[in-house]
Amino acid sequence: MSVARSALLFVLAALLEIGGAWLVWQGVREHRGWAWMGAGVLALGAYGFVATLQPDANFGRILAAYGGIFVAGSLAWGMVVDGFRPDRWDVIGALVCLAGVALIMYAPRGG
């Protein structure tokens, strides 16, 4: 599997997990109701499935790397959906996390 396909799977997983959590948040905190919460639960379940499509068979490695995607994706989601404006420390932190993703997932490994 190519790095590009793996990265695309991470982005899809982030959309599902962050979007699902946002839908649950909207249902509970913004009182939008059970339909929003139900849609969120379905999206969160789909996230769990998408994560299994990564090429590496090590659950811990995939979820550790995904954590960096989640951090950067959450900030991006907040910008697009909620009008959040990250400060320079948010951006630097997200870049550090993405560097960690690259090291964990894509660094050359000896046999």
Phi and psi in degrees as a GROMACS rama.xvg file:
@    title "Ramachandran Plot"
@    xaxis  label "Phi"
@    yaxis  label "Psi"
@TYPE xy
-78.0497  160.38  SER-2
-60.5528  -39.889  VAL-3
-61.5418  -43.1786  ALA-4
-67.3126  -40.6516  ARG-5
-61.5359  -44.4518  SER-6
-62.8156  -40.1219  ALA-7
-62.4475  -40.2116  LEU-8
-63.4807  -38.6325  LEU-9
-63.4545  -42.1333  PHE-10
-64.0238  -44.2169  VAL-11
-61.7591  -43.5893  LEU-12
-59.6875  -42.026  ALA-13
-64.8876  -43.0516  ALA-14
-59.3356  -42.6015  LEU-15
-69.0073  -45.5606  LEU-16
-71.3433  -48.5753  GLU-17
-67.6896  -42.5536  ILE-18
-62.9141  -41.2446  GLY-19
-63.4002  -44.9398  GLY-20
-63.9747  -38.2871  ALA-21
-64.0992  -41.4274  TRP-22
-63.2087  -42.8672  LEU-23
-62.1732  -44.303  VAL-24
-56.2767  -47.4434  TRP-25
-61.5321  -42.4681  GLN-26
-62.8542  -40.5466  GLY-27
-89.0706  -57.3317  VAL-28
-75.9811  -30.9769  ARG-29
-103.531  7.01352  GLU-30
56.6003  42.5228  HIS-31
-89.7649  -10.7669  ARG-32
106.093  178.453  GLY-33
-65.4268  -32.4478  TRP-34
-62.2941  -41.0064  ALA-35
-64.8706  -44.1876  TRP-36
-64.6859  -41.8113  MET-37
-62.4396  -42.6759  GLY-38
-62.6964  -37.9698  ALA-39
-63.967  -42.9215  GLY-40
-62.8351  -41.1834  VAL-41
-63.2356  -42.769  LEU-42
-63.7768  -40.7972  ALA-43
-64.5425  -37.9692  LEU-44
-65.0233  -40.0279  GLY-45
-64.7536  -36.2023  ALA-46
-56.9145  -46.3964  TYR-47
-58.3073  -36.9975  GLY-48
-70.0582  -46.4957  PHE-49
-59.66  -37.2802  VAL-50
-60.0937  -28.6434  ALA-51
-73.3054  -11.363  THR-52
-84.3402  -5.43625  LEU-53
-64.3696  151.255  GLN-54
-71.018  -31.695  PRO-55
-74.8287  136.9  ASP-56
-87.4667  0.484974  ALA-57
-93.9026  106.682  ASN-58
-53.1573  -47.3912  PHE-59
-59.8588  -41.4304  GLY-60
-65.6205  -45.7707  ARG-61
-61.3485  -48.1134  ILE-62
-70.0243  -33.9043  LEU-63
-64.1161  -46.5645  ALA-64
-65.4853  -41.4545  ALA-65
-60.3337  -30.5211  TYR-66
-54.6357  -39.4173  GLY-67
-66.9837  -37.9818  GLY-68
-64.4097  -41.4569  ILE-69
-60.2247  -43.3155  PHE-70
-60.8962  -53.0328  VAL-71
-65.412  -41.4459  ALA-72
-64.7794  -36.8481  GLY-73
-64.3642  -40.8383  SER-74
-65.323  -42.1881  LEU-75
-64.0364  -42.9642  ALA-76
-58.6409  -47.0352  TRP-77
-58.8113  -37.7019  GLY-78
-65.9343  -47.7222  MET-79
-74.1284  -44.7069  VAL-80
-93.0819  -37.9548  VAL-81
-112.118  1.98696  ASP-82
73.8328  17.3423  GLY-83
-67.9984  140.065  PHE-84
-118.502  106.735  ARG-85
-68.3278  149.266  PRO-86
-90.7363  179.627  ASP-87
-61.5877  -32.0059  ARG-88
-71.3274  -35.5796  TRP-89
-60.8415  -45.734  ASP-90
-65.7984  -45.4139  VAL-91
-61.834  -44.0023  ILE-92
-60.1288  -42.7518  GLY-93
-64.3037  -39.9142  ALA-94
-65.2236  -38.4766  LEU-95
-61.9245  -43.6627  VAL-96
-61.5393  -42.682  CYS-97
-67.0489  -33.67  LEU-98
-63.4573  -38.6383  ALA-99
-62.4348  -40.7096  GLY-100
-57.7041  -48.2261  VAL-101
-60.0256  -43.427  ALA-102
-65.8394  -47.1712  LEU-103
-65.1267  -43.7778  ILE-104
-90.9524  -37.4566  MET-105
-118.778  1.6539  TYR-106
-68.361  143.691  ALA-107
-64.5832  137.747  PRO-108
-118.442  139.009  ARG-109
-75.1658  152.405  GLY-110
